Amino acid sequence: MAQPSRPVWRLKVGEEAPDFELIATGEQAGKGEPRKKVRLSDYRGKKNVMLAFYPAAFTPV
Amino acid sequence: MPSYEEDLSEFERRNAQVLGISVDQVFSNEAWAKSMGGLSYPLLSDNWPYGYVCVQYGVLRGEGRAERAIFVVDQQGIIRYIDIHDIAEQPPTDKIMEALDKLR
């Protein structure tokens, strides 16, 4: 059976964003800052967040 | 991703933090960002456990890469805009700004 190219699970507008903690570049990527952990809920009550998922580093788009 | 660098003041004006996420390791993201002259926002590595956050957001593709997808999350942690985009194209920034404008 062919593997689906798109996952079935989908979040919807109005739902709570799943929280996460991920290792990241510094606050400004590529500027030699030390690595840090970023937790989505750290922005709660402070900032809106735009999560930009992308397929891979070194992709042209 | 580089285009968001040009729009950074527009994101700041809307009190929005940009977070880039992929399954790449930190050193790959760091090298990539460096090759572009550096970015003003962090790149997050959804690498351990591999793709865990991508799965939770429904954006892990069959071949193990993330979709090209945008989620705008408000200050209460609620998703206000979703664009799971054609992987070969840049999601439209004006639509993201529109979504952020509604949050103010």
Backbone of each chain as nested JSON, in Angstrom:
{
  "chains": [
    {"id": "A", "residues": [
      {"number": 1, "name": "MET", "atoms": {"N": [0.85, -1.203, 0.0], "CA": [0.0, 0.0, 0.0], "C": [0.881, 1.247, 0.0]}},
      {"number": 2, "name": "ALA", "atoms": {"N": [0.531, 2.193, -0.832], "CA": [1.331, 3.422, -0.923], "C": [1.234, 4.211, 0.378]}},
      {"number": 3, "name": "GLN", "atoms": {"N": [2.338, 4.81, 0.756], "CA": [2.36, 5.625, 1.964], "C": [1.746, 6.992, 1.648]}},
      {"number": 4, "name": "PRO", "atoms": {"N": [0.806, 7.462, 2.466], "CA": [0.23, 8.784, 2.173], "C": [1.286, 9.875, 2.28]}},
      {"number": 5, "name": "SER", "atoms": {"N": [1.248, 10.832, 1.35], "CA": [2.245, 11.904, 1.367], "C": [1.928, 12.922, 2.45]}},
      {"number": 6, "name": "ARG", "atoms": {"N": [0.669, 12.981, 2.869], "CA": [0.291, 13.933, 3.902], "C": [-0.294, 13.21, 5.11]}},
      {"number": 7, "name": "PRO", "atoms": {"N": [0.074, 13.658, 6.302], "CA": [-0.459, 12.987, 7.486], "C": [-1.946, 13.252, 7.656]}},
      {"number": 8, "name": "VAL", "atoms": {"N": [-2.609, 12.366, 8.379], "CA": [-4.056, 12.47, 8.559], "C": [-4.388, 13.446, 9.694]}},
      {"number": 9, "name": "TRP", "atoms": {"N": [-3.556, 13.416, 10.731], "CA": [-3.8, 14.253, 11.901], "C": [-3.717, 15.731, 11.543]}},
      {"number": 10, "name": "ARG", "atoms": {"N": [-4.725, 16.479, 11.934], "CA": [-4.714, 17.916, 11.662], "C": [-5.187, 18.7, 12.885]}},
      {"number": 11, "name": "LEU", "atoms": {"N": [-4.513, 19.78, 13.194], "CA": [-4.998, 20.721, 14.197], "C": [-5.947, 21.695, 13.518]}},
      {"number": 12, "name": "LYS", "atoms": {"N": [-6.773, 22.352, 14.311], "CA": [-7.713, 23.321, 13.743], "C": [-7.541, 24.682, 14.423]}},
      {"number": 13, "name": "VAL", "atoms": {"N": [-7.922, 25.722, 13.68], "CA": [-7.943, 27.067, 14.249], "C": [-8.898, 27.068, 15.439]}},
      {"number": 14, "name": "GLY", "atoms": {"N": [-8.486, 27.709, 16.531], "CA": [-9.306, 27.766, 17.739], "C": [-8.875, 26.753, 18.784]}},
      {"number": 15, "name": "GLU", "atoms": {"N": [-8.057, 25.758, 18.362], "CA": [-7.539, 24.781, 19.311], "C": [-6.282, 25.318, 19.984]}},
      {"number": 16, "name": "GLU", "atoms": {"N": [-5.989, 24.765, 21.162], "CA": [-4.765, 25.148, 21.848], "C": [-3.568, 24.555, 21.104]}},
      {"number": 17, "name": "ALA", "atoms": {"N": [-2.539, 25.364, 20.911], "CA": [-1.325, 24.88, 20.247], "C": [-0.588, 23.929, 21.185]}},
      {"number": 18, "name": "PRO", "atoms": {"N": [-0.245, 22.73, 20.722], "CA": [0.516, 21.815, 21.587], "C": [1.812, 22.474, 22.05]}},
      {"number": 19, "name": "ASP", "atoms": {"N": [2.068, 22.421, 23.354], "CA": [3.288, 23.03, 23.867], "C": [4.481, 22.13, 23.541]}},
      {"number": 20, "name": "PHE", "atoms": {"N": [5.646, 22.731, 23.459], "CA": [6.858, 21.953, 23.205], "C": [8.055, 22.701, 23.758]}},
      {"number": 21, "name": "GLU", "atoms": {"N": [9.111, 21.945, 23.961], "CA": [10.404, 22.55, 24.291], "C": [11.43, 21.919, 23.359]}},
      {"number": 22, "name": "LEU", "atoms": {"N": [12.099, 22.74, 22.578], "CA": [13.063, 22.231, 21.597], "C": [14.388, 22.963, 21.739]}},
      {"number": 23, "name": "ILE", "atoms": {"N": [15.45, 22.233, 21.41], "CA": [16.769, 22.862, 21.384], "C": [16.846, 23.722, 20.113]}},
      {"number": 24, "name": "ALA", "atoms": {"N": [17.421, 24.9, 20.266], "CA": [17.437, 25.86, 19.162], "C": [18.799, 26.525, 19.052]}},
      {"number": 25, "name": "THR", "atoms": {"N": [18.984, 27.168, 17.928], "CA": [20.131, 28.065, 17.786], "C": [19.938, 29.179, 18.801]}},
      {"number": 26, "name": "GLY", "atoms": {"N": [20.826, 30.081, 18.92], "CA": [20.596, 31.245, 19.77], "C": [19.374, 32.011, 19.289]}},
      {"number": 27, "name": "GLU", "atoms": {"N": [19.043, 33.065, 20.014], "CA": [17.885, 33.901, 19.674], "C": [17.994, 34.402, 18.232]}},
      {"number": 28, "name": "GLN", "atoms": {"N": [19.224, 34.571, 17.763], "CA": [19.461, 34.98, 16.379], "C": [20.324, 33.902, 15.712]}},
      {"number": 29, "name": "ALA", "atoms": {"N": [19.688, 33.085, 14.879], "CA": [20.38, 31.939, 14.281], "C": [21.529, 32.387, 13.387]}},
      {"number": 30, "name": "GLY", "atoms": {"N": [22.635, 31.67, 13.46], "CA": [23.758, 31.908, 12.546], "C": [24.663, 33.049, 12.95]}},
      {"number": 31, "name": "LYS", "atoms": {"N": [24.466, 33.571, 14.165], "CA": [25.29, 34.7, 14.608], "C": [26.206, 34.306, 15.767]}},
      {"number": 32, "name": "GLY", "atoms": {"N": [26.42, 32.99, 15.912], "CA": [27.398, 32.508, 16.878], "C": [26.936, 32.513, 18.322]}},
      {"number": 33, "name": "GLU", "atoms": {"N": [25.645, 32.734, 18.55], "CA": [25.133, 32.697, 19.926], "C": [25.078, 31.253, 20.415]}},
      {"number": 34, "name": "PRO", "atoms": {"N": [25.168, 31.059, 21.75], "CA": [25.062, 29.69, 22.27], "C": [23.665, 29.107, 22.05]}},
      {"number": 35, "name": "ARG", "atoms": {"N": [23.608, 27.776, 21.957], "CA": [22.325, 27.095, 21.813], "C": [21.452, 27.347, 23.038]}},
      {"number": 36, "name": "LYS", "atoms": {"N": [20.156, 27.303, 22.841], "CA": [19.25, 27.475, 23.973], "C": [17.995, 26.658, 23.739]}},
      {"number": 37, "name": "LYS", "atoms": {"N": [17.266, 26.386, 24.827], "CA": [15.985, 25.699, 24.69], "C": [14.896, 26.742, 24.531]}},
      {"number": 38, "name": "VAL", "atoms": {"N": [13.954, 26.466, 23.644], "CA": [12.825, 27.363, 23.43], "C": [11.544, 26.597, 23.736]}},
      {"number": 39, "name": "ARG", "atoms": {"N": [10.748, 27.158, 24.641], "CA": [9.464, 26.549, 24.996], "C": [8.346, 27.471, 24.503]}},
      {"number": 40, "name": "LEU", "atoms": {"N": [7.382, 26.891, 23.8], "CA": [6.296, 27.71, 23.242], "C": [5.577, 28.483, 24.347]}},
      {"number": 41, "name": "SER", "atoms": {"N": [5.3, 27.827, 25.466], "CA": [4.508, 28.471, 26.523], "C": [5.248, 29.626, 27.204]}},
      {"number": 42, "name": "ASP", "atoms": {"N": [6.552, 29.75, 26.947], "CA": [7.296, 30.898, 27.476], "C": [6.764, 32.223, 26.913]}},
      {"number": 43, "name": "TYR", "atoms": {"N": [6.107, 32.156, 25.759], "CA": [5.607, 33.387, 25.116], "C": [4.184, 33.719, 25.563]}},
      {"number": 44, "name": "ARG", "atoms": {"N": [3.589, 32.816, 26.354], "CA": [2.198, 33.034, 26.739], "C": [2.063, 34.306, 27.573]}},
      {"number": 45, "name": "GLY", "atoms": {"N": [1.065, 35.118, 27.202], "CA": [0.849, 36.377, 27.905], "C": [1.832, 37.47, 27.527]}},
      {"number": 46, "name": "LYS", "atoms": {"N": [2.769, 37.146, 26.608], "CA": [3.793, 38.117, 26.231], "C": [3.777, 38.448, 24.75]}},
      {"number": 47, "name": "LYS", "atoms": {"N": [3.804, 37.411, 23.929], "CA": [3.939, 37.635, 22.486], "C": [3.085, 36.66, 21.694]}},
      {"number": 48, "name": "ASN", "atoms": {"N": [2.632, 37.115, 20.52], "CA": [2.105, 36.177, 19.535], "C": [3.29, 35.411, 18.962]}},
      {"number": 49, "name": "VAL", "atoms": {"N": [3.038, 34.222, 18.437], "CA": [4.114, 33.412, 17.866], "C": [3.724, 32.962, 16.469]}},
      {"number": 50, "name": "MET", "atoms": {"N": [4.653, 33.106, 15.534], "CA": [4.468, 32.518, 14.213], "C": [5.4, 31.327, 14.096]}},
      {"number": 51, "name": "LEU", "atoms": {"N": [4.833, 30.124, 14.098], "CA": [5.629, 28.919, 13.895], "C": [5.755, 28.678, 12.403]}},
      {"number": 52, "name": "ALA", "atoms": {"N": [6.98, 28.647, 11.912], "CA": [7.215, 28.42, 10.483], "C": [7.945, 27.084, 10.318]}},
      {"number": 53, "name": "PHE", "atoms": {"N": [7.179, 26.024, 10.048], "CA": [7.795, 24.724, 9.761], "C": [8.359, 24.758, 8.345]}},
      {"number": 54, "name": "TYR", "atoms": {"N": [9.531, 24.158, 8.165], "CA": [10.126, 24.097, 6.823], "C": [10.786, 22.739, 6.629]}},
      {"number": 55, "name": "PRO", "atoms": {"N": [10.862, 22.272, 5.379], "CA": [11.285, 20.889, 5.114], "C": [12.732, 20.597, 5.502]}},
      {"number": 56, "name": "ALA", "atoms": {"N": [13.644, 21.519, 5.219], "CA": [15.05, 21.225, 5.49], "C": [15.892, 22.473, 5.395]}},
      {"number": 57, "name": "ALA", "atoms": {"N": [16.961, 22.496, 6.185], "CA": [17.956, 23.552, 6.043], "C": [18.555, 23.468, 4.642]}},
      {"number": 58, "name": "PHE", "atoms": {"N": [19.012, 24.559, 4.147], "CA": [19.627, 24.652, 2.814], "C": [18.648, 24.386, 1.684]}},
      {"number": 59, "name": "THR", "atoms": {"N": [17.354, 24.589, 1.943], "CA": [16.383, 24.557, 0.843], "C": [16.178, 25.987, 0.361]}},
      {"number": 60, "name": "PRO", "atoms": {"N": [15.969, 26.147, -0.954], "CA": [15.984, 27.488, -1.532], "C": [14.817, 28.389, -1.141]}},
      {"number": 61, "name": "VAL", "atoms": {"N": [13.625, 27.846, -0.933], "CA": [12.459, 28.7, -0.686], "C": [12.53, 29.308, 0.702]}}
    ]},
    {"id": "B", "residues": [
      {"number": 1, "name": "MET", "atoms": {"N": [12.452, 30.817, 4.284], "CA": [12.768, 31.417, 5.57], "C": [13.445, 32.789, 5.458]}},
      {"number": 2, "name": "PRO", "atoms": {"N": [14.338, 32.987, 4.511], "CA": [15.029, 34.288, 4.469], "C": [14.081, 35.465, 4.305]}},
      {"number": 3, "name": "SER", "atoms": {"N": [12.936, 35.257, 3.651], "CA": [12.035, 36.383, 3.397], "C": [11.48, 36.95, 4.703]}},
      {"number": 4, "name": "TYR", "atoms": {"N": [11.382, 36.114, 5.751], "CA": [10.859, 36.625, 7.012], "C": [11.835, 37.617, 7.636]}},
      {"number": 5, "name": "GLU", "atoms": {"N": [13.098, 37.469, 7.282], "CA": [14.104, 38.407, 7.761], "C": [13.775, 39.826, 7.285]}},
      {"number": 6, "name": "GLU", "atoms": {"N": [13.348, 39.921, 6.009], "CA": [13.005, 41.236, 5.445], "C": [11.786, 41.844, 6.128]}},
      {"number": 7, "name": "ASP", "atoms": {"N": [10.907, 40.977, 6.621], "CA": [9.646, 41.452, 7.208], "C": [9.709, 41.544, 8.728]}},
      {"number": 8, "name": "LEU", "atoms": {"N": [10.897, 41.441, 9.277], "CA": [11.005, 41.327, 10.729], "C": [10.375, 42.498, 11.479]}},
      {"number": 9, "name": "SER", "atoms": {"N": [10.554, 43.713, 10.958], "CA": [9.972, 44.871, 11.645], "C": [8.44, 44.79, 11.643]}},
      {"number": 10, "name": "GLU", "atoms": {"N": [7.898, 44.182, 10.574], "CA": [6.438, 44.008, 10.504], "C": [5.956, 43.018, 11.569]}},
      {"number": 11, "name": "PHE", "atoms": {"N": [6.741, 41.98, 11.806], "CA": [6.393, 41.035, 12.87], "C": [6.522, 41.7, 14.238]}},
      {"number": 12, "name": "GLU", "atoms": {"N": [7.573, 42.475, 14.41], "CA": [7.786, 43.147, 15.693], "C": [6.653, 44.125, 15.992]}},
      {"number": 13, "name": "ARG", "atoms": {"N": [6.223, 44.827, 14.945], "CA": [5.139, 45.801, 15.104], "C": [3.858, 45.105, 15.58]}},
      {"number": 14, "name": "ARG", "atoms": {"N": [3.714, 43.838, 15.229], "CA": [2.531, 43.067, 15.618], "C": [2.813, 42.192, 16.851]}},
      {"number": 15, "name": "ASN", "atoms": {"N": [3.884, 42.504, 17.544], "CA": [4.276, 41.779, 18.761], "C": [4.353, 40.272, 18.526]}},
      {"number": 16, "name": "ALA", "atoms": {"N": [4.931, 39.881, 17.396], "CA": [4.999, 38.463, 17.033], "C": [6.449, 37.968, 16.988]}},
      {"number": 17, "name": "GLN", "atoms": {"N": [6.655, 36.831, 17.617], "CA": [7.955, 36.161, 17.591], "C": [7.953, 35.111, 16.484]}},
      {"number": 18, "name": "VAL", "atoms": {"N": [8.933, 35.159, 15.595], "CA": [9.08, 34.132, 14.563], "C": [9.931, 32.995, 15.107]}},
      {"number": 19, "name": "LEU", "atoms": {"N": [9.44, 31.754, 14.96], "CA": [10.207, 30.565, 15.309], "C": [10.222, 29.633, 14.104]}},
      {"number": 20, "name": "GLY", "atoms": {"N": [11.404, 29.361, 13.561], "CA": [11.52, 28.382, 12.482], "C": [11.699, 26.995, 13.075]}},
      {"number": 21, "name": "ILE", "atoms": {"N": [11.032, 25.995, 12.518], "CA": [11.132, 24.616, 13.034], "C": [11.342, 23.635, 11.883]}},
      {"number": 22, "name": "SER", "atoms": {"N": [12.324, 22.757, 12.048], "CA": [12.506, 21.651, 11.103], "C": [13.067, 20.461, 11.865]}},
      {"number": 23, "name": "VAL", "atoms": {"N": [13.242, 19.34, 11.168], "CA": [13.802, 18.152, 11.82], "C": [15.33, 18.145, 11.747]}},
      {"number": 24, "name": "ASP", "atoms": {"N": [15.915, 19.204, 11.204], "CA": [17.373, 19.292, 11.113], "C": [18.002, 19.395, 12.502]}},
      {"number": 25, "name": "GLN", "atoms": {"N": [19.267, 19.009, 12.588], "CA": [19.989, 19.191, 13.844], "C": [20.45, 20.64, 13.967]}},
      {"number": 26, "name": "VAL", "atoms": {"N": [20.764, 21.054, 15.203], "CA": [21.096, 22.457, 15.459], "C": [22.282, 22.912, 14.591]}},
      {"number": 27, "name": "PHE", "atoms": {"N": [23.291, 22.04, 14.444], "CA": [24.481, 22.482, 13.7], "C": [24.156, 22.752, 12.226]}},
      {"number": 28, "name": "SER", "atoms": {"N": [23.207, 21.992, 11.672], "CA": [22.792, 22.242, 10.278], "C": [22.087, 23.585, 10.155]}},
      {"number": 29, "name": "ASN", "atoms": {"N": [21.161, 23.831, 11.084], "CA": [20.428, 25.097, 11.071], "C": [21.353, 26.283, 11.279]}},
      {"number": 30, "name": "GLU", "atoms": {"N": [22.303, 26.085, 12.195], "CA": [23.268, 27.149, 12.495], "C": [24.096, 27.483, 11.246]}},
      {"number": 31, "name": "ALA", "atoms": {"N": [24.565, 26.427, 10.565], "CA": [25.386, 26.621, 9.365], "C": [24.574, 27.271, 8.249]}},
      {"number": 32, "name": "TRP", "atoms": {"N": [23.334, 26.839, 8.12], "CA": [22.462, 27.389, 7.077], "C": [22.199, 28.878, 7.325]}},
      {"number": 33, "name": "ALA", "atoms": {"N": [21.854, 29.194, 8.587], "CA": [21.583, 30.591, 8.941], "C": [22.837, 31.449, 8.718]}},
      {"number": 34, "name": "LYS", "atoms": {"N": [23.981, 30.881, 9.064], "CA": [25.237, 31.607, 8.882], "C": [25.482, 31.898, 7.404]}},
      {"number": 35, "name": "SER", "atoms": {"N": [25.155, 30.904, 6.539], "CA": [25.354, 31.068, 5.093], "C": [24.469, 32.181, 4.531]}},
      {"number": 36, "name": "MET", "atoms": {"N": [23.401, 32.506, 5.259], "CA": [22.512, 33.595, 4.829], "C": [22.852, 34.908, 5.527]}},
      {"number": 37, "name": "GLY", "atoms": {"N": [23.942, 34.917, 6.261], "CA": [24.342, 36.131, 6.956], "C": [23.714, 36.284, 8.32]}},
      {"number": 38, "name": "GLY", "atoms": {"N": [23.101, 35.214, 8.811], "CA": [22.463, 35.24, 10.126], "C": [20.998, 35.643, 10.031]}},
      {"number": 39, "name": "LEU", "atoms": {"N": [20.211, 35.179, 11.004], "CA": [18.787, 35.504, 11.057], "C": [18.487, 36.182, 12.394]}},
      {"number": 40, "name": "SER", "atoms": {"N": [17.403, 36.924, 12.447], "CA": [17.055, 37.632, 13.69], "C": [16.079, 36.85, 14.545]}},
      {"number": 41, "name": "TYR", "atoms": {"N": [15.896, 35.573, 14.22], "CA": [15.004, 34.717, 15.008], "C": [15.65, 33.337, 15.114]}},
      {"number": 42, "name": "PRO", "atoms": {"N": [15.226, 32.547, 16.107], "CA": [15.857, 31.232, 16.294], "C": [15.304, 30.168, 15.343]}},
      {"number": 43, "name": "LEU", "atoms": {"N": [16.109, 29.154, 15.086], "CA": [15.67, 27.959, 14.365], "C": [15.658, 26.801, 15.36]}},
      {"number": 44, "name": "LEU", "atoms": {"N": [14.527, 26.115, 15.459], "CA": [14.34, 25.048, 16.444], "C": [14.509, 23.685, 15.78]}},
      {"number": 45, "name": "SER", "atoms": {"N": [15.134, 22.773, 16.516], "CA": [15.408, 21.436, 15.981], "C": [14.457, 20.409, 16.575]}},
      {"number": 46, "name": "ASP", "atoms": {"N": [13.532, 19.936, 15.745], "CA": [12.599, 18.887, 16.164], "C": [13.23, 17.543, 15.828]}},
      {"number": 47, "name": "ASN", "atoms": {"N": [14.34, 17.288, 16.489], "CA": [15.223, 16.197, 16.086], "C": [15.307, 15.075, 17.115]}},
      {"number": 48, "name": "TRP", "atoms": {"N": [14.878, 15.338, 18.35], "CA": [14.975, 14.317, 19.377], "C": [13.878, 14.455, 20.39]}},
      {"number": 49, "name": "PRO", "atoms": {"N": [12.89, 13.561, 20.473], "CA": [12.695, 12.439, 19.533], "C": [12.342, 12.966, 18.135]}},
      {"number": 50, "name": "TYR", "atoms": {"N": [12.828, 12.295, 17.137], "CA": [12.754, 12.792, 15.763], "C": [11.308, 13.096, 15.335]}},
      {"number": 51, "name": "GLY", "atoms": {"N": [11.084, 14.376, 14.959], "CA": [9.79, 14.76, 14.379], "C": [8.622, 14.773, 15.341]}},
      {"number": 52, "name": "TYR", "atoms": {"N": [8.905, 14.731, 16.638], "CA": [7.829, 14.61, 17.629], "C": [6.848, 15.788, 17.569]}},
      {"number": 53, "name": "VAL", "atoms": {"N": [7.398, 17.0, 17.486], "CA": [6.533, 18.188, 17.438], "C": [5.805, 18.253, 16.09]}},
      {"number": 54, "name": "CYS", "atoms": {"N": [6.508, 17.909, 15.02], "CA": [5.882, 17.874, 13.687], "C": [4.666, 16.941, 13.68]}},
      {"number": 55, "name": "VAL", "atoms": {"N": [4.788, 15.792, 14.336], "CA": [3.671, 14.845, 14.403], "C": [2.508, 15.468, 15.164]}},
      {"number": 56, "name": "GLN", "atoms": {"N": [2.817, 16.126, 16.293], "CA": [1.753, 16.747, 17.094], "C": [1.008, 17.824, 16.31]}},
      {"number": 57, "name": "TYR", "atoms": {"N": [1.73, 18.494, 15.412], "CA": [1.12, 19.546, 14.602], "C": [0.608, 19.007, 13.271]}},
      {"number": 58, "name": "GLY", "atoms": {"N": [0.778, 17.714, 13.045], "CA": [0.25, 17.094, 11.819], "C": [0.997, 17.516, 10.576]}},
      {"number": 59, "name": "VAL", "atoms": {"N": [2.288, 17.8, 10.688], "CA": [3.022, 18.303, 9.527], "C": [4.266, 17.46, 9.207]}},
      {"number": 60, "name": "LEU", "atoms": {"N": [4.308, 16.206, 9.709], "CA": [5.436, 15.344, 9.326], "C": [5.046, 14.576, 8.069]}},
      {"number": 61, "name": "ARG", "atoms": {"N": [5.819, 14.752, 7.012], "CA": [5.522, 14.082, 5.74], "C": [6.02, 12.638, 5.773]}},
      {"number": 62, "name": "GLY", "atoms": {"N": [5.514, 11.853, 4.819], "CA": [5.874, 10.446, 4.742], "C": [7.366, 10.208, 4.661]}},
      {"number": 63, "name": "GLU", "atoms": {"N": [8.092, 11.11, 3.981], "CA": [9.533, 10.893, 3.817], "C": [10.328, 11.412, 5.015]}},
      {"number": 64, "name": "GLY", "atoms": {"N": [9.64, 11.892, 6.049], "CA": [10.331, 12.258, 7.277], "C": [10.722, 13.723, 7.386]}},
      {"number": 65, "name": "ARG", "atoms": {"N": [10.238, 14.528, 6.471], "CA": [10.502, 15.965, 6.537], "C": [9.243, 16.701, 6.969]}},
      {"number": 66, "name": "ALA", "atoms": {"N": [9.422, 17.941, 7.421], "CA": [8.258, 18.747, 7.785], "C": [7.621, 19.339, 6.533]}},
      {"number": 67, "name": "GLU", "atoms": {"N": [6.313, 19.506, 6.591], "CA": [5.627, 20.307, 5.582], "C": [6.135, 21.742, 5.673]}},
      {"number": 68, "name": "ARG", "atoms": {"N": [5.874, 22.527, 4.612], "CA": [6.093, 23.968, 4.718], "C": [4.789, 24.548, 5.268]}},
      {"number": 69, "name": "ALA", "atoms": {"N": [4.773, 24.856, 6.546], "CA": [3.509, 25.178, 7.21], "C": [3.669, 26.32, 8.206]}},
      {"number": 70, "name": "ILE", "atoms": {"N": [2.621, 27.115, 8.303], "CA": [2.59, 28.265, 9.217], "C": [1.471, 28.068, 10.238]}},
      {"number": 71, "name": "PHE", "atoms": {"N": [1.787, 28.287, 11.497], "CA": [0.778, 28.325, 12.561], "C": [0.972, 29.639, 13.312]}},
      {"number": 72, "name": "VAL", "atoms": {"N": [-0.074, 30.46, 13.356], "CA": [-0.032, 31.664, 14.182], "C": [-0.72, 31.345, 15.508]}},
      {"number": 73, "name": "VAL", "atoms": {"N": [0.012, 31.566, 16.604], "CA": [-0.483, 31.26, 17.949], "C": [-0.591, 32.571, 18.712]}},
      {"number": 74, "name": "ASP", "atoms": {"N": [-1.75, 32.801, 19.337], "CA": [-1.92, 34.074, 20.053], "C": [-1.327, 33.995, 21.462]}},
      {"number": 75, "name": "GLN", "atoms": {"N": [-1.459, 35.083, 22.198], "CA": [-0.817, 35.15, 23.519], "C": [-1.455, 34.227, 24.546]}},
      {"number": 76, "name": "GLN", "atoms": {"N": [-2.64, 33.701, 24.224], "CA": [-3.269, 32.725, 25.114], "C": [-2.898, 31.285, 24.722]}},
      {"number": 77, "name": "GLY", "atoms": {"N": [-2.074, 31.157, 23.69], "CA": [-1.656, 29.824, 23.256], "C": [-2.634, 29.149, 22.313]}},
      {"number": 78, "name": "ILE", "atoms": {"N": [-3.561, 29.931, 21.742], "CA": [-4.578, 29.389, 20.833], "C": [-4.151, 29.597, 19.377]}},
      {"number": 79, "name": "ILE", "atoms": {"N": [-4.352, 28.564, 18.558], "CA": [-4.016, 28.653, 17.133], "C": [-5.031, 29.561, 16.436]}},
      {"number": 80, "name": "ARG", "atoms": {"N": [-4.554, 30.586, 15.742], "CA": [-5.444, 31.535, 15.08], "C": [-5.353, 31.5, 13.561]}},
      {"number": 81, "name": "TYR", "atoms": {"N": [-4.349, 30.832, 13.027], "CA": [-4.182, 30.764, 11.571], "C": [-3.321, 29.557, 11.238]}},
      {"number": 82, "name": "ILE", "atoms": {"N": [-3.744, 28.819, 10.213], "CA": [-2.966, 27.662, 9.751], "C": [-2.84, 27.721, 8.234]}},
      {"number": 83, "name": "ASP", "atoms": {"N": [-1.639, 27.536, 7.739], "CA": [-1.425, 27.405, 6.299], "C": [-0.439, 26.265, 6.064]}},
      {"number": 84, "name": "ILE", "atoms": {"N": [-0.975, 25.107, 5.689], "CA": [-0.093, 23.991, 5.311], "C": [0.065, 24.094, 3.803]}},
      {"number": 85, "name": "HIS", "atoms": {"N": [1.227, 24.559, 3.406], "CA": [1.406, 25.099, 2.069], "C": [2.054, 24.1, 1.125]}},
      {"number": 86, "name": "ASP", "atoms": {"N": [1.951, 24.386, -0.179], "CA": [2.721, 23.649, -1.18], "C": [4.189, 23.709, -0.771]}},
      {"number": 87, "name": "ILE", "atoms": {"N": [4.812, 22.54, -0.692], "CA": [6.163, 22.463, -0.128], "C": [7.19, 23.242, -0.96]}},
      {"number": 88, "name": "ALA", "atoms": {"N": [6.889, 23.474, -2.227], "CA": [7.844, 24.147, -3.117], "C": [7.669, 25.662, -3.14]}},
      {"number": 89, "name": "GLU", "atoms": {"N": [6.664, 26.165, -2.422], "CA": [6.38, 27.603, -2.477], "C": [6.465, 28.243, -1.095]}},
      {"number": 90, "name": "GLN", "atoms": {"N": [6.74, 29.521, -1.102], "CA": [6.753, 30.306, 0.131], "C": [5.312, 30.658, 0.516]}},
      {"number": 91, "name": "PRO", "atoms": {"N": [4.888, 30.351, 1.741], "CA": [3.538, 30.77, 2.156], "C": [3.409, 32.297, 2.112]}},
      {"number": 92, "name": "PRO", "atoms": {"N": [2.24, 32.813, 1.695], "CA": [2.1, 34.266, 1.547], "C": [2.193, 35.017, 2.872]}},
      {"number": 93, "name": "THR", "atoms": {"N": [3.139, 35.947, 2.93], "CA": [3.37, 36.688, 4.169], "C": [2.219, 37.639, 4.484]}},
      {"number": 94, "name": "ASP", "atoms": {"N": [1.579, 38.196, 3.439], "CA": [0.491, 39.156, 3.697], "C": [-0.667, 38.507, 4.458]}},
      {"number": 95, "name": "LYS", "atoms": {"N": [-0.916, 37.221, 4.17], "CA": [-1.99, 36.502, 4.877], "C": [-1.621, 36.307, 6.357]}},
      {"number": 96, "name": "ILE", "atoms": {"N": [-0.34, 36.065, 6.612], "CA": [0.131, 35.908, 7.991], "C": [-0.045, 37.225, 8.745]}},
      {"number": 97, "name": "MET", "atoms": {"N": [0.308, 38.32, 8.077], "CA": [0.17, 39.65, 8.705], "C": [-1.294, 39.954, 8.998]}},
      {"number": 98, "name": "GLU", "atoms": {"N": [-2.177, 39.585, 8.059], "CA": [-3.613, 39.787, 8.269], "C": [-4.075, 39.05, 9.518]}},
      {"number": 99, "name": "ALA", "atoms": {"N": [-3.61, 37.812, 9.649], "CA": [-3.996, 37.002, 10.819], "C": [-3.488, 37.649, 12.104]}},
      {"number": 100, "name": "LEU", "atoms": {"N": [-2.263, 38.173, 12.06], "CA": [-1.69, 38.824, 13.249], "C": [-2.419, 40.124, 13.565]}},
      {"number": 101, "name": "ASP", "atoms": {"N": [-2.85, 40.835, 12.53], "CA": [-3.57, 42.104, 12.74], "C": [-4.86, 41.884, 13.535]}},
      {"number": 102, "name": "LYS", "atoms": {"N": [-5.482, 40.717, 13.323], "CA": [-6.748, 40.426, 14.008], "C": [-6.535, 40.185, 15.498]}},
      {"number": 103, "name": "LEU", "atoms": {"N": [-5.311, 39.953, 15.901], "CA": [-5.026, 39.618, 17.308], "C": [-4.825, 40.859, 18.154]}},
      {"number": 104, "name": "ARG", "atoms": {"N": [-4.71, 42.003, 17.522], "CA": [-4.401, 43.194, 18.323], "C": [-5.657, 43.915, 18.787]}}
    ]}
  ]
}
